[in-house]
């Protein structure tokens, strides 16, 4: 896994996850219900994302949350699975470092 260390003021180290090969970062633009949502991805496409069954009870996603997605092998341009949901503190760190410039025009 690709992580970057985030150092807090108290000396605590938090690891921020980056997308691996075949994964992308995205932002939730519309909740559809039944663990499905529309996600705007780094490549500019809007995909129908779903939370896989193994993560369904542990992952809570709201509008405008940043997530890591993995496009499907078939229908990869229109559908994806949600792999990871960024907490707000990690999103602030990524925004300060300029990693979310592709999504800034949408805010």
C-alpha positions in Angstrom: 0.0 0.0 0.0 1.1 3.5 -0.7 1.0 5.7 2.3 2.4 9.1 3.2 3.1 10.0 6.8 1.2 13.0 8.2 2.9 14.5 11.3 0.7 16.2 13.8 1.7 18.8 16.3 1.9 16.4 19.2 4.4 14.2 17.4 1.6 11.7 16.4 2.1 10.1 13.0 -1.0 9.5 10.8 -0.8 7.7 7.5 -2.7 9.1 4.5 -3.6 6.5 1.9 -3.0 7.2 -1.8 -4.5 5.2 -4.7 -2.6 2.2 -5.9 -2.2 1.0 -9.4 -5.7 0.6 -11.0 -7.4 2.8 -8.4 -8.4 6.5 -8.6 -9.5 9.2 -6.3 -13.0 10.5 -6.6 -15.7 12.7 -5.0 -19.3 11.7 -4.2 -21.7 14.0 -6.1 -25.0 12.3 -5.6 -26.3 9.6 -3.1 -28.8 7.2 -4.8 -29.6 4.8 -1.9 -28.9 1.1 -1.5 -25.2 1.7 -1.1 -24.9 3.3 -4.6 -23.8 6.8 -5.6 -22.5 8.9 -8.4 -18.8 9.6 -8.2 -16.8 12.2 -10.2 -13.4 10.6 -10.8 -9.9 12.0 -11.4 -10.2 11.2 -15.1 -13.3 13.4 -15.4 -15.8 10.6 -15.8 -18.9 10.2 -13.6 -19.3 6.6 -12.5 -22.0 4.7 -10.6 -20.2 3.5 -7.5 -21.2 0.9 -5.0 -19.9 -0.2 -1.6 -19.0 -3.9 -1.8 -20.7 -6.2 0.7 -17.6 -6.7 2.8 -17.3 -3.0 3.6 -21.0 -2.1 3.6 -21.6 -2.0 7.4 -18.3 -0.3 8.2 -18.3 2.5 5.6 -20.6 5.6 5.9 -20.4 8.0 3.1 -21.9 11.5 2.7 -22.2 14.0 -0.1 -18.8 15.6 -1.2 -16.8 12.9 0.6 -13.5 11.9 -1.1 -13.1 8.3 -1.8 -10.7 5.9 -3.5 -12.5 3.8 -6.2 -11.6 0.9 -8.4 -13.2 0.7 -11.8 -14.8 -2.6 -12.8 -13.0 -4.7 -15.4 -16.1 -4.7 -17.6 -18.1 -1.5 -17.8 -15.1 0.3 -16.3 -16.1 3.7 -17.8 -19.5 3.7 -16.0 -19.2 1.6 -12.9 -16.8 1.2 -9.9 -16.4 -0.1 -6.4 -15.6 2.1 -3.4 -12.4 1.0 -1.7 -11.7 3.7 0.9 -13.3 6.8 2.4 -11.1 9.7 3.5 -11.7 11.2 6.9 -12.0 15.1 6.9 -8.6 15.6 8.5 -6.9 13.7 5.6 -8.9 15.7 3.0 -7.7 18.9 4.6 -4.1 17.7 4.5 -4.4 16.6 0.8 -6.0 20.0 -0.1 -3.1 21.9 1.6 -0.6 19.8 -0.4 -2.3 20.4 -3.7 -3.4 16.8 -4.3 -7.0 17.7 -4.9 -6.6 20.4 -7.6 -8.6 18.4 -10.1 -11.7 18.7 -7.8 -11.3 22.3 -6.7 -13.3 23.8 -9.5 -16.4 21.9 -8.3 -16.5 23.5 -4.9 
